[in-house]
Amino acid sequence: KAGVTQTPRYLIKTRGQQVTLSCSPISGHRSVSWYQQTPGQGLQFLFEYFSETQRNKGNFPGRFSGRQFSNSRSEMNVSTLELGDSALYLCASSLGLAGGYEQFFGPGTRLTVL
Amino acid sequence: TQLLEQSPQFLSIQEGENLTVYCNSSSVFSSLQWYRQEPGEGPVLLVTVVTGGEVKKLKRLTFQFGDARKDSSLHITAAQPGDTGLYLCAGARGNQFYFGTGTSLTVIP
């Protein structure tokens, strides 16, 4: 069974641009959660999608948004990029809502904002 | 402010030594998980503990959930270079996981 895949693996953008990251969950998993990982703040929860609906949201500004498609694939968008958005963005998939099921993480997308 | 604080933040030990990593909070969690993350990879789940006071052993790794379900510890016996990585605890509250600050472990051969 294939694991969670994320594309692209690496991305370099400049301030003010926008970026879209993609996550394909494990087959059969209906929940996708997104996290931001930085050396200073650690792993912080962005949002979770289940059955194409956002079910949970962390404490991030509205510049961070996401969506989930009918095949459970998810995309995350960050608009008007800031230097502080440089981070490893991880997605995790689970059979059901993350709090009750094991999460499987992808390798992440390393975003660098110049 | 992080909901879960881990200590120590960094740990460098010789192969064969024992170590303990702590994960502390003032909040109660319904379950607690431990992950290991290697460079360039996402975190991989090691264990989930659910009951206060629960102890789980996974080969040389021993995990304990505090009686009040607010804290946890990870003990590694006879550490090996393959144990090197970032160890993360994560507590579940409602439908969300809150991750700890992380402990970076280096085991020197």
Contacts between the chains, C-beta under 8 A, distances in Angstrom:
chain1	res1	chain2	res2	distance
A	4	B	42	7.3
A	33	B	97	7.9
A	35	B	99	7.5
A	41	B	2	7.9
A	42	B	2	6.6
A	42	B	88	7.7
A	42	B	99	5.8
A	42	B	100	7.0
A	42	B	101	5.0
A	42	B	102	5.4
A	43	B	43	7.6
A	43	B	88	6.5
A	43	B	90	7.8
A	43	B	99	3.8
A	43	B	102	7.6
A	44	B	99	7.4
A	45	B	96	5.9
A	45	B	97	6.8
A	45	B	98	7.3
A	45	B	99	7.7
A	48	B	95	7.1
A	48	B	96	7.5
A	55	B	95	6.5
A	56	B	94	7.9
A	56	B	95	5.3
A	56	B	96	5.5
A	58	B	96	7.8
A	90	B	42	5.2
A	90	B	43	7.6
A	92	B	42	7.3
A	97	B	95	4.7
A	98	B	95	6.4
A	98	B	96	6.9
A	98	B	97	6.0
A	99	B	30	7.3
A	99	B	92	4.8
A	99	B	93	7.6
A	99	B	94	5.9
A	99	B	95	4.0
A	99	B	96	6.0
A	99	B	97	6.8
A	100	B	92	7.9
A	100	B	95	7.5
A	102	B	45	5.7
A	102	B	48	7.1
A	103	B	45	7.0
A	103	B	97	7.1
A	104	B	45	7.6
A	105	B	35	8.0
A	105	B	42	3.0
A	105	B	43	5.1
A	105	B	44	7.2
A	106	B	42	5.3
A	107	B	40	6.7
A	107	B	41	5.5
A	107	B	42	5.4
A	108	B	41	7.7
A	108	B	42	5.6
